[in-house]
Amino acid sequence: MSEDSDDTDGERVVFAMLVGVTFGAALGTTVLQDITQGIVAGVVVGTLVALVFPAWTDRLFETVTDKLEE
């Protein structure tokens, strides 16, 4: 595994965690009535999604990166 792929894997996992935190905070506020539990759940789910579905996470990461660069 090259050094660049390690950076990409790390970016992908952190990106998925941040997306998970965003949705987890919203879920925690609206459904659970406790934002902390929502954030923790979001981090866990985001990390699992990044590890289990790397292709999907890469596509979403590239889409968001392209939109931010416009």
N, C-alpha and C positions, 0 to 999 in steps of 0.2 A: 504494500500500500504506500503510495507516495505522500509526501508532505502536503501537497495541495488537496488531496482527497480527504485528509484528516481535517483540514480547515473547512472544507465544504460540509463534511458530516457534522462538525461542531456547529456551524452556522445553521444548518438545517434543524438540528435538535433545539438550539436556542430559539430559532424562529417559531417552531412548533410550540415550544413552551410559552412564548409570548402571546401567540394566538390563543392558546389554551387559557392563559391568565385573563385575557380580555373577555372571552366567552364565559369563563368560570366566574369572573366578577359580576357579570350581568346575571348569570344563572343564580349565583349566591344571593344577590340583592333581591331578585324578583321571586324566586321559588323557595330558596332555603331560608331567607331572611337573615343570613349570616354571610357576609362577604368573604370572611376568612376561609370558611369551608369551601366556598366556590372557587377561590383562588387556588387552594391546595388541590382540589379535584381537577381544575383546569391544567395545572402544571403536570400532574400525573397523566391525565388523558393525552395532553399534548406530546409529552415525551413518548408515551406508548405508540401514538399514531406515527411519530417520526421514525420510530424503530421498526414498526410493523409494516408501514406503508411508505417506504422511502421515495418511491417514484412519484406518488401523489404529492408528498410534501415538497419534493424538488420542483415539481411543476408549479405549485402554489407559490413557493419561494421565488422562482424566476418571474412569475407574473407580477407579483408585488414589487419586486426589484425593478422590473421594466417600467411599471407605472410610476414608481417614485423617481426614476431617472428622467422621465418626460418633462 
